[in-house]
Amino acid sequence: MEVPRLDHALNSPTSPCEEVIKNLSLEAIQLCDRDGNKSQDSGIAEMEELPVPHNIKISNITCDSFKISWEMDSKSKDRITHYFIDLNKKENKNSNKFKHKDVPTKLVAKAVPLPMTVRGHWFLSPRTEYTVAVQTASKQVDGDYVVSEWSEIIEFCTADYSKVHLTQLLEKAEVIAGRMLKFSVFYRNQHKEYFDYVREHHGNAMQPSVKDNSGSHGSPISGKLEGIFFSCSTEFNTGKPPQDSPYGRYRFEIAAEKLFNPNTNLYFGDFYCMYTAYHYVILVIAPVGSPGDEFCKQRLPQLNSKDNKFLTCTEEDGVLVYHHAQDVILEVIYTDPVNLSLGTVAEITGHQLMSLSTANAKKDPSCKTCNISVGR
């Protein structure tokens, strides 16, 4: 049975915490920690024998919810009025030891048939490891609680954004995309050594690599999708690619129709910013039927290549014509190898602006323009 959506979470820098949770048949009280320690004014009575939850199972995991169930001995089961759920982010051994620890979350729900749904974007983040433990409790007439011992601690990881969540990001990005500008080439900047390596070790073909963790934390393409990054932005006054780049002084340019044409599919991948006024949109171009296409088809919203707010390919008088959005910076991932013989490599005349690099860049979680209410 599904419990109504949580309206509050109990967060406190210490284990005991107290707050009232409304609109859900949920109630918050001061809780024991997992070792059974209680503050002197905790309002929890001396421990009596209540069944201890065991064999805990987590299922139906999304980026901001999960279902939880467990088994209990039948003894005193009818006395249970509440469940206490202790939810914590799993400690990262590589985290900064001087950084404040994540505040633990204590959830208190009235006893309902299991499994029960725990949902809340304010305390659950996508693609994040958590630990969870459970107590049973019995509320007394004087308002005190009798509690069981804590269950064993189990671990689970929340999921990536679903297509539904990505569609919400897509709709937010459409609002600020701006007018469309014509372009004719995709380009990729790298250091000279990169192109030398491609020629020597990969038979002149640039190979897809796994996307880094830049952008939204819940993006299903981060750390999973293999592809090659390209840009297509142009300068407003010249209609040509800018001469500056954060990624290297050598640029590979390729005619747009060789990567983006009726034999490819276009997908929306992400929308984010890095504590700046300008925003980035990640798009994926995948040849129809390719492994990259199959990956995206299952996880990303597909765009109409001829009619969308970001990147279009249309036909005029038998010629393919291309446009890109003016007011967002497009990062285009092509999912197949690309041979250098299909384009040209030349040194740019501008500067290498390292400050504009998005490599492993973290999304601004406070930006109202590019965040949705399902974690960051």
Secondary structure by P-SEA (a helix, b strand, c coil): cccccccccccccccbbbbbbccccbbbcccccccccccccccccccccccccccccccccccccccccccccccccccccbbbbbbbccccccccccccccbbbbbbbccccccbbbbbcccccccccbbbbbbbbbbccccbbbbccccbbbbbbbbcccaaaaaaaaaaaaacccbbbbbccccccccaaaaaaaacccccbbbbccccccccccccccccccbbbbbbcccccccccccccccccbbbbbcccccccccbbbbbcccccccccbbbbbbbbbccccaaaaaaaaccccccccccccccccccccbbbbbbbccbbbbbbbcbbbbcccbbbbbbcccccccccccccccccccccccccccc
